Amino acid sequence: MNNLAIMKGRTRALLTDFWSLAIIILAVFVCAYIARYDGAETEKSIRIKVVNEDAGGLGADLVGLLSEEDYEIEVVSRDTAVHEVAVNRAQGMIEIAPDFTDKIRRGEYQSLVKVTVMADSYDMTYFTEIVINDIVKVWTEALIEGKLEGTEGFDEADMEKFRAESQEVWRGESLLDIETLAVSEEEKPDEVTFYGIRWYAVFTMFYLIISGTWMCDYASSGLLRRVIGRGGRISTLFIVQMLPGLCVTVLGFIPVLLCSGHPAAGKMFVSFVLYACGTAALALVTCSLSGKFVNLILSATVITMAASLFAGLICDIPDWAAVWDKVSGFLPGHWFFNAVSGKAFLAGAVIVLAFWFAAGIFTSWMLGVKRGRE
């Protein structure tokens, strides 16, 4: 049989079939949107609104210190701050008291600011510590300035030099720096998200398995009967038939990957190509063993959901099910998830691809032998 002609026909059918294209385009659009939204949520900074009612100048100094932290700080009116927090456009607000400067200069430290946060989360608890830390910096600097003002021979130029040196100290690894204070805290583990990429991989598995429905048609006019009757290899024909759909899914992965903002885009693309090829080989095994169209539809659904779940593509694997991570090592999705997580994947992905390819060759050969006897 002319494999090139078959592949051209398959490509033409794929590109002219409205429903096939619509499903692929919809999957790409939805996964790209999820990837974009998920990436925006991951990269979004914590927004803090500051209400500076201080009549002196130290309130502005505190705002300046806060602005150097890893938060989005904006000075607004109290009504605006309350509204922004209420509608979840800001994660917290700081109200600097009107007598903030006066209390600092008198050496008082009570009721200087009021901090309001949305929830008792790790990030906001960490932020509260930063606010306290910056207040201590302002309080300490003002207290020292008060002492220095009465020192003989200490003029305004010396005071400006002291303030500049103080700012350098605060920016460095000082004893009051929050990083030093938080060293003993338990580090928050990085959460693997990129759900757009992961769900597109789930869709790819289902799509590639369903693409082999022609193997369930063994009527007199069916392609499978003609291949077996002419002594052709089912595995070769499967590759020819699968290649156009495989290329379409790989091309569809590109916009999803770009929208995700994954830091290792090149490695992710390579991992997805290996994943798609390994999944295609797994699809050959599934199609060879299904036999009937109904069995293939049910198998495609069950295998896709089970394999994706155990591999961690649908959702993160819980701590109590850590054994899934080890058991799923023979699945292509396991190594793709490793790539998403920034772990090593190449050797494992290649080995799994070779395993499923060999299994596909064997099962398709067995199918040919069985059908040839009928």
C-alpha positions as CSV (number, residue, x, y, z in Angstrom):
1,M,0.0,0.0,0.0
2,N,1.1,3.5,-0.7
3,N,1.7,4.9,2.8
4,L,2.4,8.4,1.5
5,A,-0.9,8.5,-0.2
6,I,-2.6,7.3,2.9
7,M,-0.9,9.9,5.0
8,K,-1.9,12.7,2.6
9,G,-5.5,11.4,2.6
10,R,-5.5,11.4,6.4
11,T,-4.1,14.9,6.6
12,R,-6.7,16.2,4.1
13,A,-9.5,14.5,6.0
14,L,-8.3,15.9,9.3
15,L,-8.0,19.5,7.9
16,T,-11.4,19.4,6.2
17,D,-13.4,17.7,9.0
18,F,-15.1,20.6,10.8
19,W,-15.8,18.8,14.0
20,S,-12.2,17.5,14.4
21,L,-10.8,20.9,13.8
22,A,-13.3,22.5,16.1
23,I,-12.5,20.2,19.0
24,I,-8.8,20.7,18.6
25,I,-9.1,24.5,18.3
26,L,-11.4,24.6,21.3
27,A,-9.0,22.5,23.4
28,V,-6.1,24.7,22.4
29,F,-8.1,27.9,23.2
30,V,-9.3,26.6,26.6
31,C,-5.9,25.2,27.7
32,A,-4.1,28.4,26.5
33,Y,-6.6,30.5,28.6
34,I,-6.1,28.3,31.6
35,A,-2.3,28.5,31.1
36,R,-2.5,32.3,30.8
37,Y,-4.7,32.7,33.8
38,D,-2.7,30.3,35.9
39,G,0.6,32.0,34.9
40,A,-0.9,35.4,35.8
41,E,-2.0,34.1,39.2
42,T,1.4,32.7,39.8
43,E,3.3,35.8,38.9
44,K,0.9,38.3,40.4
45,S,2.4,40.4,43.2
46,I,0.6,41.1,46.5
47,R,-1.0,44.5,46.4
48,I,-1.0,46.6,49.5
49,K,-2.8,49.9,49.9
50,V,-1.2,52.4,52.3
51,V,-3.2,55.2,54.1
52,N,-0.6,57.7,55.2
53,E,-2.3,60.2,57.7
54,D,1.0,61.1,59.4
55,A,1.4,64.8,59.9
56,G,5.2,64.5,60.0
57,G,7.8,63.1,57.6
58,L,8.5,59.7,59.1
59,G,5.3,58.2,57.7
60,A,6.7,58.9,54.2
61,D,10.0,57.2,55.3
62,L,8.1,54.1,56.3
63,V,6.3,54.1,52.9
64,G,9.7,54.4,51.2
65,L,11.0,51.3,53.1
66,L,7.9,49.3,52.3
67,S,8.2,50.2,48.6
68,E,11.5,48.5,48.5
69,E,10.0,45.2,49.6
70,D,8.6,42.6,47.1
71,Y,5.1,44.0,47.3
72,E,3.0,46.4,45.1
73,I,2.7,49.4,47.4
74,E,0.3,52.3,46.6
75,V,-0.6,55.3,48.8
76,V,-4.3,56.0,48.6
77,S,-7.1,57.5,50.7
78,R,-8.7,55.5,53.4
79,D,-12.0,55.1,51.5
80,T,-10.2,53.8,48.5
81,A,-8.1,51.4,50.5
82,V,-11.1,49.9,52.2
83,H,-12.9,49.6,48.9
84,E,-10.0,47.9,47.2
85,V,-9.6,45.4,50.0
86,A,-13.4,44.7,50.1
87,V,-13.5,43.9,46.4
88,N,-10.4,41.8,46.6
89,R,-8.3,44.1,44.4
90,A,-5.8,44.4,47.3
91,Q,-4.6,41.8,49.7
92,G,-4.1,44.2,52.6
93,M,-3.9,47.8,53.8
94,I,-1.8,49.8,56.2
95,E,-3.0,52.8,58.1
96,I,-0.3,55.1,59.4
97,A,-1.5,57.0,62.4
98,P,-1.7,60.9,62.2
99,D,0.7,61.1,65.2
100,F,3.1,58.5,63.9
101,T,6.1,60.9,63.7
102,D,5.4,62.5,67.1
103,K,5.2,59.1,68.8
104,I,8.4,57.9,67.1
105,R,10.3,61.0,68.2
106,R,9.0,60.6,71.8
107,G,10.3,57.0,71.7
108,E,6.8,55.5,71.9
109,Y,5.9,52.4,69.9
110,Q,2.3,51.6,70.5
111,S,-0.6,52.3,68.0
112,L,1.7,53.5,65.3
113,V,0.1,51.7,62.4
114,K,-3.0,49.4,61.8
115,V,-2.5,46.5,59.4
116,T,-5.5,44.8,57.8
117,V,-5.0,41.6,55.7
118,M,-7.5,39.5,53.7
119,A,-6.6,36.1,55.2
120,D,-4.3,34.4,57.7
121,S,-2.0,33.0,55.0
122,Y,1.7,32.4,55.0
123,D,2.3,35.4,52.6
124,M,0.3,37.9,54.7
125,T,1.8,36.7,58.0
126,Y,5.2,37.2,56.4
127,F,4.1,40.7,55.2
128,T,3.0,41.7,58.7
129,E,6.5,40.8,60.0
130,I,8.0,43.0,57.3
131,V,5.8,45.9,58.3
132,I,6.9,45.5,61.9
133,N,10.5,45.3,60.8
134,D,10.4,48.5,58.7
135,I,8.7,50.3,61.6
136,V,11.6,49.3,63.9
137,K,14.0,50.7,61.3
138,V,12.2,54.0,61.2
139,W,11.9,54.1,65.0
140,T,15.6,53.2,65.5
141,E,16.8,55.8,63.0
142,A,14.7,58.5,64.5
143,L,15.8,57.7,68.0
144,I,19.5,57.9,67.0
145,E,18.9,61.1,65.2
146,G,17.4,62.6,68.3
147,K,20.4,61.7,70.3
148,L,22.8,63.0,67.7
149,E,21.1,66.4,67.4
150,G,22.3,67.3,70.8
151,T,25.9,66.2,70.2
152,E,28.4,68.9,69.9
153,G,30.0,69.3,66.5
154,F,27.4,67.3,64.8
155,D,26.0,69.4,62.0
156,E,23.4,68.9,59.2
157,A,25.9,67.5,56.8
158,D,26.8,64.8,59.3
159,M,23.1,64.1,59.8
160,E,22.6,63.6,56.0
161,K,25.6,61.3,55.9
162,F,24.1,59.3,58.8
163,R,20.7,59.0,57.0
164,A,22.4,57.8,53.8
165,E,24.5,55.2,55.7
166,S,21.4,54.1,57.5
167,Q,19.6,53.4,54.3
168,E,22.6,51.3,53.1
169,V,22.5,49.3,56.3
170,W,18.7,48.6,55.9
171,R,19.2,47.5,52.3
172,G,22.0,45.1,53.4
173,E,22.0,42.0,55.5
174,S,21.4,43.8,58.8
175,L,20.3,42.1,62.0
176,L,16.9,43.7,61.5
177,D,16.5,42.4,58.0
178,I,13.4,40.2,57.6
179,E,15.4,37.5,55.8
180,T,17.6,37.0,58.8
181,L,14.6,36.9,61.1
182,A,12.8,34.3,59.0
183,V,15.8,31.9,58.6
184,S,14.3,29.6,61.2
185,E,10.9,29.5,59.6
186,E,9.8,26.5,57.7
187,E,10.2,27.2,54.0
188,K,7.0,27.1,52.0
189,P,7.3,24.4,49.2
190,D,6.9,25.6,45.7
191,E,3.6,24.5,44.2
192,V,3.5,23.0,40.8
193,T,0.8,24.6,38.8
194,F,0.8,25.1,35.0
195,Y,-2.6,23.5,34.7
196,G,-3.1,24.6,31.1
197,I,-0.1,22.6,30.0
198,R,-1.1,19.6,32.1
199,W,-4.7,19.5,30.9
200,Y,-3.6,19.9,27.3
201,A,-1.5,16.7,27.8
202,V,-4.6,15.0,29.1
203,F,-6.6,16.0,26.0
204,T,-3.8,14.8,23.8
205,M,-3.9,11.3,25.2
206,F,-7.6,11.0,24.7
207,Y,-7.4,12.5,21.2
208,L,-4.6,10.2,20.1
209,I,-6.3,7.0,21.4
210,I,-9.6,8.0,19.8
211,S,-7.8,8.6,16.5
212,G,-7.3,4.8,16.1
213,T,-11.1,4.0,15.7
214,W,-10.4,2.9,12.2
215,M,-8.8,-0.2,13.7
216,C,-12.1,-1.3,15.0
217,D,-13.7,-1.5,11.5
218,Y,-13.1,-4.9,10.1
219,A,-15.8,-4.9,7.5
220,S,-15.1,-5.9,3.9
221,S,-14.4,-2.3,3.0
222,G,-12.4,-1.5,6.2
223,L,-8.9,-0.3,6.0
224,L,-7.7,-2.8,8.5
225,R,-8.9,-5.8,6.5
226,R,-7.3,-4.5,3.3
227,V,-4.0,-4.0,5.1
228,I,-4.0,-7.5,6.6
229,G,-5.2,-9.0,3.3
230,R,-2.3,-7.4,1.4
231,G,0.3,-8.5,4.0
232,G,0.9,-5.0,5.4
233,R,1.9,-4.2,8.9
234,I,-0.7,-2.7,11.2
235,S,1.9,-0.8,13.2
236,T,3.3,0.9,10.0
237,L,-0.2,1.9,8.9
238,F,-1.0,3.1,12.4
239,I,2.1,5.4,12.4
240,V,1.1,6.7,9.0
241,Q,-2.5,7.4,10.1
242,M,-1.4,8.8,13.5
243,L,1.3,11.2,12.2
244,P,-1.0,14.0,11.0
245,G,-2.9,14.1,14.3
246,L,0.3,13.9,16.2
247,C,1.7,16.9,14.3
248,V,-1.5,18.9,15.0
249,T,-1.4,18.3,18.7
250,V,2.3,19.3,18.9
251,L,1.6,22.5,17.0
252,G,-1.4,23.2,19.2
253,F,0.9,22.8,22.3
254,I,3.0,25.8,21.2
255,P,0.4,28.6,22.0
256,V,-0.5,26.8,25.2
257,L,3.2,26.7,26.2
258,L,3.7,30.4,25.3
259,C,0.7,31.4,27.4
260,S,1.8,29.4,30.4
261,G,5.1,31.4,30.8
262,H,7.0,28.2,31.8
263,P,10.6,29.2,32.5
264,A,12.0,26.2,30.6
265,A,10.0,26.4,27.4
266,G,12.5,24.5,25.3
267,K,12.7,21.6,27.6
268,M,8.9,21.6,27.9
269,F,8.5,21.4,24.1
270,V,10.9,18.4,23.9
271,S,9.2,16.7,26.8
272,F,5.8,17.1,25.1
273,V,7.0,15.7,21.8
274,L,8.3,12.6,23.7
275,Y,5.1,12.4,25.7
276,A,3.0,12.6,22.6
277,C,5.0,9.9,20.8
278,G,4.9,7.7,23.9
279,T,1.1,8.3,24.1
280,A,0.7,7.4,20.5
281,A,2.5,4.1,21.1
282,L,0.2,3.5,24.1
283,A,-2.7,4.2,21.8
284,L,-1.5,1.5,19.4
285,V,-1.6,-1.0,22.3
286,T,-5.1,0.2,23.4
287,C,-6.5,0.1,19.8
288,S,-5.1,-3.4,19.2
289,L,-6.6,-4.8,22.3
290,S,-10.0,-3.1,22.2
291,G,-11.3,-4.8,19.1
292,K,-14.7,-3.1,19.0
293,F,-15.6,0.6,18.7
294,V,-17.5,0.7,22.0
295,N,-14.7,-0.9,23.8
296,L,-12.2,1.6,22.4
297,I,-14.4,4.6,23.5
298,L,-14.7,3.3,27.0
299,S,-11.0,2.3,27.2
300,A,-9.9,5.7,25.9
301,T,-11.9,7.5,28.7
302,V,-10.8,5.2,31.5
303,I,-7.2,5.0,30.5
304,T,-6.9,8.7,29.9
305,M,-8.3,9.6,33.3
306,A,-6.5,6.9,35.2
307,A,-3.1,7.4,33.6
308,S,-3.4,11.2,33.9
309,L,-4.5,11.0,37.5
310,F,-1.7,8.7,38.6
311,A,0.9,10.7,36.7
312,G,-0.2,13.9,38.5
313,L,-1.5,15.7,35.4
314,I,-5.1,16.2,36.5
315,C,-4.2,17.3,40.0
316,D,-1.3,17.2,42.4
317,I,-0.6,13.9,44.0
318,P,-1.4,14.0,47.7
319,D,1.2,13.1,50.3
320,W,-0.7,9.9,51.3
321,A,-0.6,8.7,47.7
322,A,3.1,9.2,47.2
323,V,3.3,5.6,45.9
324,W,1.4,6.7,42.8
325,D,4.5,8.7,41.8
326,K,6.6,5.6,41.8
327,V,4.0,3.2,40.2
328,S,3.3,5.6,37.4
329,G,6.9,5.6,36.2
330,F,5.9,3.4,33.2
331,L,3.4,6.1,31.9
332,P,4.5,8.8,29.5
333,G,2.6,11.4,31.7
334,H,4.8,10.7,34.7
335,W,7.9,12.0,32.9
336,F,6.0,14.9,31.3
337,F,4.9,16.0,34.8
338,N,8.5,15.7,35.9
339,A,9.4,18.2,33.1
340,V,6.6,20.5,34.2
341,S,8.0,20.3,37.8
342,G,11.5,21.1,36.6
343,K,12.8,17.5,37.4
344,A,14.8,15.2,35.2
345,F,12.7,13.6,32.5
346,L,14.7,12.9,29.3
347,A,16.1,9.4,30.0
348,G,12.9,8.1,31.6
349,A,10.7,9.5,28.8
350,V,12.9,7.9,26.1
351,I,12.8,4.5,27.9
352,V,9.0,4.6,28.4
353,L,8.6,5.6,24.7
354,A,10.7,2.6,23.6
355,F,8.8,0.3,26.0
356,W,5.3,1.3,24.7
357,F,6.6,1.3,21.1
358,A,7.8,-2.3,21.5
359,A,4.5,-3.2,23.2
360,G,2.5,-1.6,20.3
361,I,4.5,-3.5,17.7
362,F,3.8,-6.8,19.5
363,T,0.1,-6.3,20.2
364,S,-0.5,-5.1,16.6
365,W,1.3,-8.2,15.3
366,M,-0.9,-10.4,17.5
367,L,-4.0,-8.5,16.1
368,G,-2.8,-9.1,12.6
369,V,-2.3,-12.8,13.3
370,K,-5.8,-13.1,14.9
371,R,-7.6,-11.2,12.1
372,G,-5.7,-13.2,9.4
373,R,-7.2,-16.4,10.7
374,E,-10.8,-15.1,10.5
